[in-house]
Amino acid sequence: MDEKPDINVFLFQLIISHEAAAMQFMGKIAGADGKVEKNLEMARYAIDTLEALREKTRGNLTDEEKRLLEHTLYQLHLNFVDESNAAKQTAAKSSSETPQNQPPDANAAKQPGSNDHHGPSAPPPDA
């Protein structure tokens, strides 16, 4: 007798490849080039694809397939929230370290090729 496997191998590969892509885009694992890079938008896309798969296959999965998909999505959601919060904290920290209310540098407004000295008709920047 031929027994049907509990998890379709193609479905398994699809779930695992999207999980790996999402984890790579969250900076949790290195890419094929060995670099760790973050792209939360692409991570969200990989997770959303698995969400769509779950929605479209509802009622058609074996218990093992459903368990694999649910567990994978659960882990990805936890990691995504963690990385999103870390990104927000990093952005908030860097914006609080950037001076917001300081006057612009007098030299920043100079056009290329302008003279660095002030002639008799031009007052100094701090006057």
C-alpha positions as CSV (number, residue, x, y, z in Angstrom):
1,M,0.0,0.0,0.0
2,D,1.1,3.5,-0.8
3,E,0.8,5.8,2.1
4,K,0.3,9.5,1.4
5,P,2.9,11.6,3.2
6,D,1.7,13.9,6.0
7,I,3.4,16.9,4.4
8,N,3.5,17.5,0.6
9,V,7.2,18.0,-0.3
10,F,6.5,20.9,-2.6
11,L,4.4,22.7,0.0
12,F,7.1,22.1,2.6
13,Q,9.7,23.6,0.3
14,L,7.5,26.6,-0.4
15,I,6.9,27.3,3.2
16,I,10.5,26.8,4.2
17,S,11.9,29.0,1.4
18,H,9.6,31.9,2.3
19,E,10.5,31.5,5.9
20,A,14.2,31.6,5.1
21,A,13.6,34.7,2.8
22,A,11.7,36.5,5.6
23,M,14.4,35.7,8.2
24,Q,17.1,36.9,5.8
25,F,15.2,40.1,5.1
26,M,14.8,40.7,8.8
27,G,18.6,40.4,9.2
28,K,18.3,37.2,11.3
29,I,20.4,35.1,8.9
30,A,23.0,35.8,6.3
31,G,22.3,35.8,2.6
32,A,24.0,33.6,0.1
33,D,26.8,36.1,-0.1
34,G,27.4,35.9,3.6
35,K,26.1,39.4,4.3
36,V,23.4,40.2,6.8
37,E,21.1,42.9,5.5
38,K,17.7,44.2,6.6
39,N,14.8,45.0,4.4
40,L,11.6,44.8,6.5
41,E,9.4,45.7,3.5
42,M,10.6,42.5,1.7
43,A,10.3,40.5,4.9
44,R,6.7,41.7,5.2
45,Y,6.1,40.6,1.6
46,A,7.4,37.0,2.3
47,I,5.2,36.8,5.4
48,D,2.2,38.1,3.5
49,T,2.7,35.5,0.8
50,L,2.5,32.8,3.5
51,E,-0.6,34.4,4.9
52,A,-2.2,34.3,1.5
53,L,-1.2,30.6,1.2
54,R,-2.8,29.8,4.5
55,E,-6.0,31.6,3.5
56,K,-6.2,29.9,0.1
57,T,-5.5,26.4,1.4
58,R,-7.7,26.6,4.5
59,G,-9.5,23.3,4.8
60,N,-7.3,21.5,2.3
61,L,-4.2,20.9,4.4
62,T,-3.3,17.8,6.5
63,D,-2.9,18.4,10.2
64,E,0.9,18.3,9.8
65,E,0.9,20.8,6.9
66,K,-1.4,23.1,8.9
67,R,0.8,22.8,12.0
68,L,3.9,23.6,10.0
69,L,2.4,26.7,8.3
70,E,0.9,28.0,11.5
71,H,4.1,27.5,13.5
72,T,6.1,29.2,10.8
73,L,3.8,32.2,10.6
74,Y,3.8,32.5,14.4
75,Q,7.6,32.5,14.5
76,L,7.9,35.0,11.7
77,H,5.3,37.4,13.2
78,L,7.2,37.4,16.5
79,N,10.5,38.1,14.8
80,F,9.0,40.8,12.6
81,V,7.5,42.6,15.5
82,D,10.9,42.4,17.3
83,E,12.8,43.8,14.3
84,S,10.1,46.5,13.6
85,N,10.4,47.7,17.2
86,A,14.2,47.7,17.1
87,A,14.1,49.7,13.9
88,K,11.7,52.3,15.5
89,Q,13.9,52.6,18.6
90,T,17.0,53.1,16.4
91,A,15.2,55.7,14.4
92,A,14.0,57.5,17.5
93,K,17.4,57.4,19.1
94,S,19.1,58.8,16.0
95,S,16.6,61.6,15.6
96,S,16.9,62.6,19.3
97,E,20.7,62.8,18.8
98,T,20.4,65.0,15.8
99,P,20.2,68.7,16.8
100,Q,16.8,70.0,15.7
101,N,16.8,73.6,16.9
102,Q,20.2,74.8,16.0
103,P,20.7,77.6,13.5
104,P,22.0,76.5,10.2
105,D,25.7,76.7,9.6
106,A,26.5,80.1,7.9
107,N,28.9,78.3,5.5
108,A,26.2,75.8,4.4
109,A,24.3,78.5,2.5
110,K,27.3,79.6,0.5
111,Q,27.3,78.9,-3.2
112,P,30.3,77.2,-4.8
113,G,32.8,79.8,-5.9
114,S,31.6,82.5,-3.6
115,N,34.2,84.5,-1.6
116,D,34.9,83.5,1.9
117,H,35.4,87.1,3.1
118,H,32.7,89.6,3.7
119,G,33.1,92.9,1.8
120,P,32.4,96.3,3.3
121,S,28.7,96.1,2.5
122,A,28.2,92.5,3.9
123,P,27.9,92.2,7.7
124,P,29.6,89.2,9.4
125,P,27.2,86.2,10.0
126,D,27.0,86.8,13.7
127,A,26.2,90.5,13.6
